[in-house]
């Protein structure tokens, strides 16, 4: 039986990975064309990553799922400590990335390579983090959590859905509007624009 929490986490991971992978595609396109990227679109994408995954998705994992796992098995301690540290590093890294984007926008071409490299480091970090959750955390949760745990988690995770993962309506209209704006501004074939 697949629990709603696991489905939601996997859907959010898939959607976030797609957005993350779109950023270097956009950057590579503009590099080939010899043009500057649409900084507004990049700012919106990074803001979305900072707002929803970093502040909502991670918070739900760290504050709801992880404590239940810590209570059920000592096998989870090192894994959860590592993932919690990743969450803290991720928040700092996305802010650094936003700063690198601002430097590229304000100072131009001399900052392009540094931003592109920072983007790739962040994406590699985040994809590895999500892969660890998929490979180690979620199977562990399936093995050790009780039906009561799942009922509580499914209810809590169900209230806080990510429009990027196709969950509509979003818990707050502003997240849906932000996602729609990004989708409209990102040029085809990566977005609707």
BALOBA-1460 file (C-alpha; in Angstrom, 3 decimals):
// residues 193
<rec num="1" residu="x" x="0.000" y="0.000" z="0.000"/>
<rec num="2" residu="x" x="1.413" y="3.378" z="-0.989"/>
<rec num="3" residu="x" x="0.823" y="6.073" z="1.568"/>
<rec num="4" residu="x" x="-0.190" y="9.568" z="0.451"/>
<rec num="5" residu="x" x="2.884" y="11.038" z="2.158"/>
<rec num="6" residu="x" x="5.258" y="8.904" z="0.081"/>
<rec num="7" residu="x" x="3.397" y="9.716" z="-3.124"/>
<rec num="8" residu="x" x="3.440" y="13.448" z="-2.335"/>
<rec num="9" residu="x" x="7.161" y="13.427" z="-1.507"/>
<rec num="10" residu="x" x="8.009" y="11.523" z="-4.687"/>
<rec num="11" residu="x" x="5.848" y="13.827" z="-6.825"/>
<rec num="12" residu="x" x="7.459" y="16.899" z="-5.276"/>
<rec num="13" residu="x" x="10.930" y="15.436" z="-5.836"/>
<rec num="14" residu="x" x="10.126" y="14.717" z="-9.485"/>
<rec num="15" residu="x" x="8.720" y="18.201" z="-10.069"/>
<rec num="16" residu="x" x="11.610" y="19.929" z="-8.322"/>
<rec num="17" residu="x" x="14.169" y="17.858" z="-10.247"/>
<rec num="18" residu="x" x="12.494" y="18.932" z="-13.494"/>
<rec num="19" residu="x" x="12.691" y="22.611" z="-12.519"/>
<rec num="20" residu="x" x="16.301" y="22.272" z="-11.393"/>
<rec num="21" residu="x" x="17.292" y="20.577" z="-14.637"/>
<rec num="22" residu="x" x="15.587" y="23.327" z="-16.651"/>
<rec num="23" residu="x" x="17.864" y="26.056" z="-15.273"/>
<rec num="24" residu="x" x="21.117" y="24.813" z="-16.879"/>
<rec num="25" residu="x" x="19.237" y="24.137" z="-20.128"/>
<rec num="26" residu="x" x="18.138" y="27.769" z="-20.211"/>
<rec num="27" residu="x" x="21.625" y="28.962" z="-19.355"/>
<rec num="28" residu="x" x="23.220" y="26.752" z="-22.022"/>
<rec num="29" residu="x" x="20.742" y="28.041" z="-24.615"/>
<rec num="30" residu="x" x="21.638" y="31.666" z="-23.847"/>
<rec num="31" residu="x" x="25.359" y="30.897" z="-23.801"/>
<rec num="32" residu="x" x="25.088" y="29.309" z="-27.282"/>
<rec num="33" residu="x" x="23.083" y="32.283" z="-28.537"/>
<rec num="34" residu="x" x="25.503" y="34.759" z="-26.979"/>
<rec num="35" residu="x" x="22.654" y="36.406" z="-25.062"/>
<rec num="36" residu="x" x="21.961" y="37.110" z="-21.430"/>
<rec num="37" residu="x" x="19.280" y="34.963" z="-19.835"/>
<rec num="38" residu="x" x="15.943" y="36.281" z="-18.682"/>
<rec num="39" residu="x" x="16.976" y="37.234" z="-15.153"/>
<rec num="40" residu="x" x="13.371" y="37.674" z="-14.061"/>
<rec num="41" residu="x" x="12.613" y="34.033" z="-14.911"/>
<rec num="42" residu="x" x="15.750" y="32.815" z="-13.125"/>
<rec num="43" residu="x" x="14.929" y="34.933" z="-10.063"/>
<rec num="44" residu="x" x="11.391" y="33.524" z="-10.024"/>
<rec num="45" residu="x" x="12.698" y="29.952" z="-10.288"/>
<rec num="46" residu="x" x="15.206" y="30.421" z="-7.476"/>
<rec num="47" residu="x" x="12.624" y="32.201" z="-5.351"/>
<rec num="48" residu="x" x="10.228" y="29.302" z="-5.864"/>
<rec num="49" residu="x" x="12.943" y="26.803" z="-4.865"/>
<rec num="50" residu="x" x="13.672" y="28.878" z="-1.776"/>
<rec num="51" residu="x" x="10.011" y="29.337" z="-0.883"/>
<rec num="52" residu="x" x="8.370" y="25.980" z="-1.436"/>
<rec num="53" residu="x" x="10.929" y="23.181" z="-1.297"/>
<rec num="54" residu="x" x="13.294" y="24.805" z="1.173"/>
<rec num="55" residu="x" x="10.684" y="26.263" z="3.526"/>
<rec num="56" residu="x" x="7.727" y="23.912" z="3.113"/>
<rec num="57" residu="x" x="8.877" y="20.544" z="1.776"/>
<rec num="58" residu="x" x="11.976" y="20.325" z="3.988"/>
<rec num="59" residu="x" x="10.160" y="21.639" z="7.029"/>
<rec num="60" residu="x" x="7.530" y="18.913" z="6.693"/>
<rec num="61" residu="x" x="10.232" y="16.277" z="6.418"/>
<rec num="62" residu="x" x="12.305" y="17.621" z="9.320"/>
<rec num="63" residu="x" x="9.412" y="18.455" z="11.640"/>
<rec num="64" residu="x" x="6.909" y="15.691" z="10.854"/>
<rec num="65" residu="x" x="8.500" y="12.672" z="9.187"/>
<rec num="66" residu="x" x="11.968" y="12.654" z="10.734"/>
<rec num="67" residu="x" x="10.806" y="12.739" z="14.397"/>
<rec num="68" residu="x" x="8.544" y="9.752" z="13.774"/>
<rec num="69" residu="x" x="11.436" y="7.822" z="12.259"/>
<rec num="70" residu="x" x="13.748" y="8.802" z="15.115"/>
<rec num="71" residu="x" x="11.167" y="7.473" z="17.561"/>
<rec num="72" residu="x" x="10.713" y="4.166" z="15.709"/>
<rec num="73" residu="x" x="14.276" y="3.057" z="14.993"/>
<rec num="74" residu="x" x="17.824" y="3.968" z="16.021"/>
<rec num="75" residu="x" x="18.918" y="2.947" z="12.501"/>
<rec num="76" residu="x" x="17.621" y="6.274" z="11.263"/>
<rec num="77" residu="x" x="19.774" y="8.565" z="13.417"/>
<rec num="78" residu="x" x="22.819" y="8.999" z="11.141"/>
<rec num="79" residu="x" x="20.708" y="9.193" z="7.999"/>
<rec num="80" residu="x" x="18.356" y="11.782" z="9.488"/>
<rec num="81" residu="x" x="21.218" y="13.831" z="10.910"/>
<rec num="82" residu="x" x="22.756" y="13.900" z="7.435"/>
<rec num="83" residu="x" x="19.464" y="14.866" z="5.756"/>
<rec num="84" residu="x" x="18.748" y="17.570" z="8.353"/>
<rec num="85" residu="x" x="22.223" y="18.999" z="7.762"/>
<rec num="86" residu="x" x="21.509" y="18.925" z="4.018"/>
<rec num="87" residu="x" x="18.313" y="20.899" z="4.643"/>
<rec num="88" residu="x" x="20.265" y="23.569" z="6.523"/>
<rec num="89" residu="x" x="22.986" y="23.649" z="3.855"/>
<rec num="90" residu="x" x="20.356" y="23.818" z="1.125"/>
<rec num="91" residu="x" x="18.830" y="26.989" z="2.548"/>
<rec num="92" residu="x" x="22.228" y="28.684" z="2.674"/>
<rec num="93" residu="x" x="23.167" y="27.428" z="-0.768"/>
<rec num="94" residu="x" x="20.024" y="28.702" z="-2.458"/>
<rec num="95" residu="x" x="20.573" y="32.133" z="-0.881"/>
<rec num="96" residu="x" x="24.167" y="32.101" z="-2.145"/>
<rec num="97" residu="x" x="22.841" y="31.153" z="-5.567"/>
<rec num="98" residu="x" x="20.397" y="34.057" z="-5.490"/>
<rec num="99" residu="x" x="23.331" y="36.342" z="-4.689"/>
<rec num="100" residu="x" x="25.374" y="34.842" z="-7.545"/>
<rec num="101" residu="x" x="22.451" y="35.486" z="-9.891"/>
<rec num="102" residu="x" x="22.236" y="39.106" z="-8.744"/>
<rec num="103" residu="x" x="25.979" y="39.505" z="-9.329"/>
<rec num="104" residu="x" x="25.579" y="38.098" z="-12.852"/>
<rec num="105" residu="x" x="22.652" y="40.416" z="-13.540"/>
<rec num="106" residu="x" x="24.378" y="43.522" z="-12.173"/>
<rec num="107" residu="x" x="27.944" y="42.884" z="-13.395"/>
<rec num="108" residu="x" x="27.209" y="40.989" z="-16.588"/>
<rec num="109" residu="x" x="29.296" y="38.569" z="-18.574"/>
<rec num="110" residu="x" x="32.289" y="38.396" z="-16.182"/>
<rec num="111" residu="x" x="29.968" y="36.713" z="-13.649"/>
<rec num="112" residu="x" x="28.249" y="34.265" z="-16.044"/>
<rec num="113" residu="x" x="30.639" y="31.332" z="-15.527"/>
<rec num="114" residu="x" x="30.616" y="31.678" z="-11.735"/>
<rec num="115" residu="x" x="26.802" y="31.631" z="-11.705"/>
<rec num="116" residu="x" x="26.609" y="28.665" z="-14.073"/>
<rec num="117" residu="x" x="29.100" y="26.723" z="-11.948"/>
<rec num="118" residu="x" x="27.216" y="27.583" z="-8.750"/>
<rec num="119" residu="x" x="23.957" y="26.448" z="-10.345"/>
<rec num="120" residu="x" x="25.473" y="23.108" z="-11.309"/>
<rec num="121" residu="x" x="26.946" y="22.565" z="-7.823"/>
<rec num="122" residu="x" x="23.570" y="23.336" z="-6.248"/>
<rec num="123" residu="x" x="21.722" y="21.023" z="-8.638"/>
<rec num="124" residu="x" x="24.198" y="18.191" z="-8.043"/>
<rec num="125" residu="x" x="23.841" y="18.675" z="-4.281"/>
<rec num="126" residu="x" x="20.040" y="18.765" z="-4.379"/>
<rec num="127" residu="x" x="19.629" y="15.813" z="-6.737"/>
<rec num="128" residu="x" x="21.958" y="13.727" z="-4.547"/>
<rec num="129" residu="x" x="19.942" y="14.733" z="-1.483"/>
<rec num="130" residu="x" x="16.648" y="13.703" z="-3.085"/>
<rec num="131" residu="x" x="18.178" y="10.444" z="-4.343"/>
<rec num="132" residu="x" x="19.283" y="9.589" z="-0.804"/>
<rec num="133" residu="x" x="15.778" y="10.237" z="0.477"/>
<rec num="134" residu="x" x="14.272" y="8.068" z="-2.274"/>
<rec num="135" residu="x" x="16.818" y="5.275" z="-1.882"/>
<rec num="136" residu="x" x="17.192" y="5.171" z="1.917"/>
<rec num="137" residu="x" x="14.691" y="7.301" z="3.809"/>
<rec num="138" residu="x" x="11.401" y="6.426" z="2.139"/>
<rec num="139" residu="x" x="11.979" y="2.641" z="2.173"/>
<rec num="140" residu="x" x="12.952" y="2.865" z="5.850"/>
<rec num="141" residu="x" x="9.764" y="4.799" z="6.594"/>
<rec num="142" residu="x" x="7.715" y="2.142" z="4.807"/>
<rec num="143" residu="x" x="9.297" y="-0.549" z="6.981"/>
<rec num="144" residu="x" x="9.082" y="1.036" z="10.427"/>
<rec num="145" residu="x" x="6.213" y="3.518" z="10.648"/>
<rec num="146" residu="x" x="2.858" y="2.438" z="12.026"/>
<rec num="147" residu="x" x="-0.585" y="2.937" z="10.514"/>
<rec num="148" residu="x" x="-1.180" y="5.693" z="13.089"/>
<rec num="149" residu="x" x="2.027" y="7.411" z="12.002"/>
<rec num="150" residu="x" x="0.955" y="7.229" z="8.369"/>
<rec num="151" residu="x" x="-2.527" y="8.552" z="9.115"/>
<rec num="152" residu="x" x="-1.052" y="11.625" z="10.843"/>
<rec num="153" residu="x" x="1.560" y="12.176" z="8.139"/>
<rec num="154" residu="x" x="-0.869" y="11.693" z="5.256"/>
<rec num="155" residu="x" x="-3.218" y="14.263" z="6.726"/>
<rec num="156" residu="x" x="-0.448" y="16.805" z="7.371"/>
<rec num="157" residu="x" x="1.300" y="16.335" z="4.019"/>
<rec num="158" residu="x" x="-2.036" y="16.461" z="2.203"/>
<rec num="159" residu="x" x="-2.670" y="19.996" z="3.489"/>
<rec num="160" residu="x" x="0.565" y="21.418" z="2.089"/>
<rec num="161" residu="x" x="0.708" y="20.533" z="-1.603"/>
<rec num="162" residu="x" x="3.094" y="21.886" z="-4.204"/>
<rec num="163" residu="x" x="1.540" y="23.271" z="-7.398"/>
<rec num="164" residu="x" x="4.773" y="22.443" z="-9.240"/>
<rec num="165" residu="x" x="3.940" y="18.766" z="-8.666"/>
<rec num="166" residu="x" x="0.514" y="19.245" z="-10.242"/>
<rec num="167" residu="x" x="-1.383" y="19.645" z="-7.004"/>
<rec num="168" residu="x" x="-4.234" y="22.034" z="-7.478"/>
<rec num="169" residu="x" x="-5.446" y="23.992" z="-5.844"/>
<rec num="170" residu="x" x="-2.311" y="24.946" z="-3.983"/>
<rec num="171" residu="x" x="-2.640" y="25.596" z="-0.264"/>
<rec num="172" residu="x" x="-2.211" y="29.279" z="-1.030"/>
<rec num="173" residu="x" x="-3.068" y="31.001" z="-4.263"/>
<rec num="174" residu="x" x="0.217" y="32.929" z="-4.285"/>
<rec num="175" residu="x" x="2.254" y="29.731" z="-4.823"/>
<rec num="176" residu="x" x="-0.023" y="28.703" z="-7.678"/>
<rec num="177" residu="x" x="0.335" y="32.168" z="-9.200"/>
<rec num="178" residu="x" x="4.127" y="32.028" z="-8.876"/>
<rec num="179" residu="x" x="4.286" y="28.619" z="-10.513"/>
<rec num="180" residu="x" x="1.971" y="29.753" z="-13.331"/>
<rec num="181" residu="x" x="4.130" y="32.818" z="-13.890"/>
<rec num="182" residu="x" x="7.274" y="30.704" z="-14.148"/>
<rec num="183" residu="x" x="5.603" y="28.257" z="-16.539"/>
<rec num="184" residu="x" x="4.434" y="31.122" z="-18.784"/>
<rec num="185" residu="x" x="7.816" y="32.892" z="-18.778"/>
<rec num="186" residu="x" x="10.087" y="29.912" z="-19.382"/>
<rec num="187" residu="x" x="10.380" y="29.580" z="-23.153"/>
<rec num="188" residu="x" x="9.309" y="26.471" z="-25.038"/>
<rec num="189" residu="x" x="10.256" y="23.668" z="-25.094"/>
<rec num="190" residu="x" x="10.975" y="23.877" z="-21.342"/>
<rec num="191" residu="x" x="7.956" y="25.971" z="-20.390"/>
<rec num="192" residu="x" x="4.821" y="27.378" z="-21.928"/>
<rec num="193" residu="x" x="6.322" y="30.733" z="-22.958"/>
